[in-house]
Structures are given as structure tokens and as C-alpha cells.
Amino acid sequence: MARVFVYGTLKKGQPNYKHMINTAKGLAKFQGRGRTVEKYPLVIAGKYNIPYMLNIPGTGHHVAGEIYSVDDQMLQFLDEFEGCPDMYQRTLMRIEVVEWEGKGGAGEARAAADGIMECFVYSTTTYPPEWVGLPYHDSYDSSGKHGLSYVLRESRD
């Protein structure tokens, strides 16, 4: 099982969470909530209001999200869903555990107990330069006060 940190539309209560609980796509088990150890710019961009974490460590905010354990099938689905490696790149990032529900071996408990663990995160190094000037968010909610509702793929032109 791999650990994945999601900060956007795949979180609970967000438009694409349905994919995380669709066992036909693989297994994803919620482990807890966390935030990036480094600061990153989280922007909402493009005509479909997609959340992007720009891979610019040290700029922006400690981004909040959820930690999942996923099997190989789900990881492969997420790579395809996230347009990896073209739109997003999957990289390991250090995540500070804020709340832990996961149950597992001593190694997993120890990783969570010291507060920091490595998780795969979908961020991007390929984006229009003007995105750096967009407002930075510390957490994402499709129906947040930013007023930029995410457009589902099936509703795009």
C-alpha cells in the first residue's frame, strides 16, 4: 500500500471523492488529516476552477488535506485521473499528521506518532506563469467563499 495526500476535489465532501470510495477503481483507506510540512501555493485556476498545488516549496501556505493508504490499482487510477505526468506530477512530500485514524503495524504508528510522514502528492511544475499571481489557499473547498466552483469533467465543454 502507498500513502497519498489529497488536498483538492478528492477529499471527503468534495466533487471527486466518489472515486476514492469506488472499489472498482481500487482500494483507498482514509488514514487521517494532515498538512504539508513545507509551504506551497495552492491556487484555483483555469476555466474549470481546478485546484493546483504548484511545486514551489517555501511559497504559500502549509496546505491541508487527507492521508489515504491506496493499493496499486487505485494508485494507477489516480495517476490517470490526475493526468500524471503531464498535468500533475506525483512526488513524495513530507506531511505533518494533524489527526490520525489509521490502524496498522508499529512502523505506521511510529511514523504518525513522530508527526511527519512521506506521502505521494499530485502537484505541478508545469503551469502558466500567471498562476503564481493567483490567490493562495491553505485548504480547498469547491464551494468555499472564493466563489470558484469546480466544474465536473462530465459538465465541461
C-alpha positions as CSV (number, residue, x, y, z in Angstrom):
1,M,0.0,0.0,0.0
2,A,1.2,3.5,-0.8
3,R,0.3,6.7,1.1
4,V,-1.3,9.5,-0.9
5,F,-2.1,13.0,0.4
6,V,-5.1,14.7,-1.3
7,Y,-5.8,18.4,-0.9
8,G,-8.5,19.1,-3.6
9,T,-11.5,17.6,-5.2
10,L,-10.7,14.0,-4.0
11,K,-11.2,14.9,-0.3
12,K,-14.3,13.9,1.7
13,G,-17.3,16.1,0.8
14,Q,-15.7,17.3,-2.5
15,P,-16.8,16.7,-6.1
16,N,-14.5,13.8,-6.9
17,Y,-14.5,12.0,-3.6
18,K,-16.8,9.4,-5.2
19,H,-13.7,8.0,-6.9
20,M,-11.9,7.4,-3.6
21,I,-14.7,5.1,-2.4
22,N,-15.3,3.3,-5.7
23,T,-13.7,-0.1,-5.0
24,A,-13.9,-0.9,-8.7
25,K,-11.1,1.6,-9.1
26,G,-9.1,0.0,-6.3
27,L,-8.8,0.4,-2.5
28,A,-8.3,3.8,-0.7
29,K,-8.5,3.7,3.1
30,F,-8.7,7.0,4.9
31,Q,-5.9,7.3,7.5
32,G,-6.2,10.8,8.8
33,R,-5.7,14.5,8.1
34,G,-2.5,16.4,7.6
35,R,-0.8,19.4,6.1
36,T,2.3,19.9,4.1
37,V,5.5,20.5,6.2
38,E,6.7,22.9,3.5
39,K,4.6,25.8,2.3
40,Y,3.2,25.6,-1.2
41,P,1.0,27.8,-3.3
42,L,-2.5,26.2,-3.7
43,V,-4.3,28.0,-6.4
44,I,-7.7,27.6,-8.2
45,A,-7.1,28.0,-11.9
46,G,-8.4,27.6,-15.4
47,K,-11.9,27.8,-16.8
48,Y,-12.9,24.7,-14.8
49,N,-11.7,26.1,-11.4
50,I,-9.3,23.2,-10.7
51,P,-7.2,23.3,-7.5
52,Y,-3.5,23.0,-8.2
53,M,-0.6,22.8,-5.8
54,L,2.3,24.5,-7.5
55,N,5.6,22.8,-6.8
56,I,7.3,25.9,-5.4
57,P,8.4,24.8,-1.9
58,G,8.7,27.7,0.6
59,T,6.0,29.9,-1.0
60,G,2.3,30.0,0.0
61,H,0.8,28.1,2.9
62,H,1.0,24.7,4.8
63,V,-1.7,23.0,2.6
64,A,-4.3,21.0,4.5
65,G,-5.6,17.7,3.2
66,E,-6.3,14.0,3.8
67,I,-4.0,11.0,4.0
68,Y,-5.0,7.7,2.4
69,S,-3.5,4.3,2.0
70,V,-4.1,3.1,-1.5
71,D,-3.4,-0.2,-3.4
72,D,-1.6,-0.3,-6.7
73,Q,-4.8,-0.4,-8.7
74,M,-6.0,2.9,-7.0
75,L,-2.6,4.5,-7.4
76,Q,-2.7,3.7,-11.2
77,F,-6.3,5.1,-11.4
78,L,-5.2,8.3,-9.6
79,D,-2.2,8.7,-11.9
80,E,-4.6,8.5,-14.9
81,F,-7.2,10.7,-13.2
82,E,-4.7,13.4,-12.4
83,G,-3.1,13.3,-15.9
84,C,0.2,12.2,-14.4
85,P,2.9,13.0,-15.5
86,D,1.6,15.8,-17.9
87,M,-0.8,17.9,-15.9
88,Y,0.3,16.8,-12.4
89,Q,3.5,15.1,-11.2
90,R,3.3,12.5,-8.4
91,T,6.1,13.2,-5.9
92,L,6.9,12.3,-2.3
93,M,6.3,15.2,0.2
94,R,6.7,15.4,3.9
95,I,3.2,15.7,5.6
96,E,2.6,16.6,9.2
97,V,-0.1,14.5,10.7
98,V,-2.8,16.6,12.3
99,E,-5.3,13.8,13.1
100,W,-4.7,10.0,12.8
101,E,-7.3,7.3,12.5
102,G,-5.1,4.7,10.7
103,K,-4.5,1.3,12.2
104,G,-1.5,-0.6,11.2
105,G,1.8,-2.0,12.1
106,A,4.2,-0.5,14.6
107,G,6.1,1.2,11.8
108,E,3.0,3.1,10.6
109,A,2.1,4.1,14.2
110,R,5.6,5.3,14.8
111,A,5.6,7.3,11.6
112,A,2.3,9.0,12.7
113,A,3.5,9.4,16.3
114,D,6.5,11.5,15.4
115,G,4.1,13.7,13.4
116,I,5.7,13.6,10.0
117,M,5.3,11.0,7.2
118,E,6.1,10.9,3.5
119,C,3.1,10.7,1.1
120,F,2.7,10.9,-2.6
121,V,1.2,14.2,-3.6
122,Y,0.0,15.4,-7.0
123,S,1.4,18.8,-7.6
124,T,2.5,20.5,-10.8
125,T,5.7,22.1,-12.1
126,T,4.0,22.8,-15.5
127,Y,1.7,25.8,-15.3
128,P,1.2,29.2,-16.9
129,P,3.5,31.8,-15.2
130,E,0.5,34.0,-14.3
131,W,-0.8,31.3,-11.9
132,V,1.9,32.3,-9.4
133,G,0.0,35.6,-9.0
134,L,-3.4,34.0,-8.2
135,P,-4.6,34.0,-4.5
136,Y,-3.0,31.2,-2.4
137,H,-5.2,29.0,-0.2
138,D,-4.3,26.9,2.8
139,S,-7.2,24.4,2.2
140,Y,-9.6,23.7,-0.6
141,D,-13.4,23.6,-0.7
142,S,-15.2,23.6,-4.0
143,S,-18.0,25.7,-2.5
144,G,-15.7,27.9,-0.5
145,K,-16.0,31.7,-0.1
146,H,-13.7,32.1,-3.1
147,G,-16.8,31.6,-5.3
148,L,-14.9,29.4,-7.8
149,S,-16.9,26.2,-8.0
150,Y,-15.2,23.2,-9.6
151,V,-16.6,22.1,-12.9
152,L,-17.0,18.3,-13.1
153,R,-15.5,16.6,-16.1
154,E,-18.8,15.4,-17.4
155,S,-20.0,19.1,-17.4
156,R,-17.1,20.5,-19.3
157,D,-17.3,21.6,-23.0
